[in-house]
Amino acid sequence: MINLGVTVVTLVILGCIGPLNSEETEPFGFDHITEGENKFSEIFRIFSGDAIHATYWPFATMFTLHLINSVSSNGGYWANDVIGCVFTAFGGIMMKDFLAGTAVTDWAFWAYMPVTLLVWYIVNHNIPKTEFNIWSLISENVSKVVPLQRIMDLATLSFNTGLLLEVAAASGEAGTTFYGLPDLSKAMFMCVAIHCAGDFFSQDGFGFSIGGCSDACERAVLVCFWMSTNGMATIIPALGNGTEQITGVFGGNAEFLWAMILINELAGDMIPVKPHRLIMDFLNDFLGM
């Protein structure tokens, strides 16, 4: 409970950090919590905040923490180490571009290479000619006060889930093909492949082999189904009217799903009955051999 409380408070405080060079908003303030329409997303604005500084650091707090969380050195030759970090941080984006048939030279991850190299060096190396590592000093001291690693893991989850929601939303725009259902086979392949890119796509190449349904795979399946069917409205319109009322409180399907995912990550151990767990257990029992 203490860990949960400290984590939530830290996330709220980090969400109050605004652009440091903006003339419209204060660098730090709580106005968004009282003025925003979607209270959940506004309270946890860290996951959708603006760039910290448009000129010197044009990246959001969430992205910065995700990148730091992805560039820990695995040892070995530095070039191979950097490539491994790139796959860890941007494997989903790379898989998305690959499946879309985008030319390698136009893949989106190239835009992040300069900052990835900078953060990789800072995290894994001492200041030249010294025994002083900036990130080690920061992490060791901050971790005494807040669960830093847990917060960085949530940042990584947010980054990857944002990509998943984007892909799932696009799959739902293709229309229905069979009894109100969209082309779920294609949509789920895309969502699982992108959200679980680390299992299929690495420096060793491609390897599609699913021995079991991981948490990420389950998340991709459920998010894809919900987004593709518009909260099941394309299957059972009456049920869709009900789900629309629920998701509307959060601002829409994507915002609702992210809220449920975040709540499960924060306090899942305290929730005795989880609807998504019941659904996946049923499917595993029904479809299993």
N, C-alpha and C positions, 0 to 999 in steps of 0.2 A: 504493500500500500504506500509506503514511504517512497519507494522507487518510482511508482506510478505518479504520485503527486509531484515529485521533483521533476520528472520528465515532462508532465503536462505544463507545469509552470514555466519550465525552460523553453518549451516550444512556443508558448504564448508570448514570452518576452522576446524571443528571437523574431517572432512575427511582427513585433512592433518596430523593428528596425526598418526604416525607410531609405530611399535613395539619399546618399550623403551629399549630393550636389543638386538636389531638386529645389526649385523655388516654390513649388506648389504644396509640398508636404514637409513636415518636420522630419529630421533624421531619426527621431525616436518619439513615438506617440501612440495613444490608445484610441484615437478618434475613430479609427476604422471599425472598432468593436461595437461602438454605440450607433454609428451611422450606417453601417453596411446592412443590406437586406438579408443576405445569406449568413446567418450568425455563425454557423459551424465553420465555414470556409474563412470567414473574417477572423474568428478567434485563432485559427491555426493558419494564419496567412503566410507563415514561413514556407509553406508548400506551394504557394502561388505568388510570392512576392516579386517586387521589381528588382532590377539590377542594383547592386550595392552602390556602384559609382559608374555613371555612363561612360566616363573616359578612362579611368584607371583600373576599374574592375567591373566590366559590363556583364556580370553574372550574379544570379540570385543567391541568397544564402543557402537554399536547399541544394542547388546545383554545386556550389562550392563544397559543401559537406559530402555530397555524393562522390565528387571527384577525389577528395582527400581519402575517402573510404575505399577507393578503388585502385589506388596507386601504390600500395604497400609492396615493397620489393620481394621477389621470390629468389633473389640471388642469381648468380650466373652472369653471362655476358650482358652488358647494359642494354644493347639494342633489343635483344630477345626479351629482356625484362620489361622494357617500355612497351613492346608489342603486346605482351601478355596483359599489361595494365590497360591498354587501349581496348582489348577484347572484353576485359572485365567491366570497364566503364561504359562502353558504347556498343557492346555486342548486339543488343536489340536493334539499335539504329542501323548497324551494318547489315543485319539480317533483313530488316525491312527494305533497305535499298537493293539488296541482292534479289529478293523475291519480286521486287518491282521491275527488275531488269535495268536498273540504273547503271550507267557506266561507272566503273570503279573510280575514275578520276572525279566524278561528280558526287560521290558518297558524302553524306552530311557530316560524318565524323571528322573529315579533314579540317573543318573549321575550328575544331576543338584541340587540334594537335599542339599548337603553341602553348596554350594554358596547361595542357596535360603534361607536357615536358617540364614546364616550370614547377608545377605542383609536385610532380614525381621527384624532381631534384630536391626541392625543399623538404619533403617528407623523409626522404631516404639518405640524405647527405648532410654532413656537418658544414658549417660555414668554412670556406677554404682557409687553410692554415690554422684552424682552431679545432677544438674538441666539442664545439657548441652546436647542437642541433635544435633549430627553432621549433619544429613540430613536436619533438620529444618533450621539450620544456613546457610547451603549451598543454599538450595532452596529459602529461603527468600531473600538472597542477589543476587543470580544469576537472579532470576525472575524480579528484578528491571532493569536488563540490556537486557535480552533476554527472549522470550516467552518459558520458560523451559518446561511447561506442554505440549505445542504444539509439541515441539521437541520430548519429550518422547512418546507422542501419535503416532508420525510418526515412531519412533523406534519400537513400538509395532505393528503397521501396517506392517512394513517391515518384522518383524519376522514371523508374521502370513501369510503374502503374500508369503514369501519364501517357506513356507511349502505347501501352496496351489499350487504354480507353480510346485513344485516337484511332487506332487500327480497328477496334471493335465498332466504333461509331461509323466508320467508313463502310464497314461490311453491312451495316443495317440500312444503308442508303440504296442498296442494289435492288430492293423490292422483294416480293415473295415469289416462291416458285412452286410450293407444294403444300396444300392445306394451310395456308397462312404462314408457312415457315420460309424463311430466307434460305439461301444456299449455305446451310450451317457447316457442311463438310469443308468447304473452301474457307469460310470465315474462321472456323476453329483451327484449321491447319495454320492459317496465318497468325492467329493470336497465340497459339501454343508455341509455334516456331520462334516468334519474336520475343515473347515473354520468357521463354525458357532457352534463349539463344545460347547461354553458357553450357547447356547440356548437348547442344547439337553443332555448335559452330565455334571453333577454336583455331589456334595456330596449327593444329594437326589436320585441319580440314573439316569436312562435314561428316556427321555420323548420326543418322536418325535411328535411334533404338530406345524405346520407352519400356523400361523394365517395371515401372510402377508409376503411380500418379503422385508427383510431388506436390507440395503446397502451392508452388508457382504454377504448376500445370492445372491444378484444380481451380485456382484463381482465374487463369486464362479462360478455361472452359465456361465457368459461371458468368464471368464478365461478358464474354462473347455472346452467350445465349441471351442474357438480359438486354444487352444493347441491340443485338440483331432483331430481337422480337419486340423492341420498344417496351420493355417491362411486361412482356407477355401479351401486349395489346393486340398484336397481329394474330395471336392464336385464339385467345378468349377476350373479345372486346370488353365485356363486362368486368372481367378481372383487371384488364388494363386500365379501366377508369379508376379502380381502387388504387392500383399501384401508382398511377399518375398523381393522385392526391398526396401520397406518401413522399414520392420523389420530389414533388413540387416544393415541399418544405425545405429541401436542401438545395434547390435550384436546378433540378433536372436529374436525368439518369446517371450521368457521369459523376456529378457531385455526390449523389446518394451512394453510389457504389464505393467511391473513395472514402466517404465517411464511415461506411460499414467496415471497409478494410482496415482503416486506421483504428477504429474502436476495437476491432478484433485483435490487432497487434498490440494495442496498449493494455487492454483489459480482458483479453480473451480467456485467460485462465480463471476469471471470476464469473464467466457466463456459463451456466450449467447446460443450457440447450442452445445449440447453434443451428439455425436453419440450413446453412450451406453444408454443414457437416452431415446432417440427416440426409440431404439430397445426394451427396456424393457417396455415402455409405450404401444408400439404396441402389444407386447405379452400379456400384462395384459388386454388390451381392446379386443384382438382377442380371448383369452382363458377364459376371465372372464365370470362369469354367471350373 
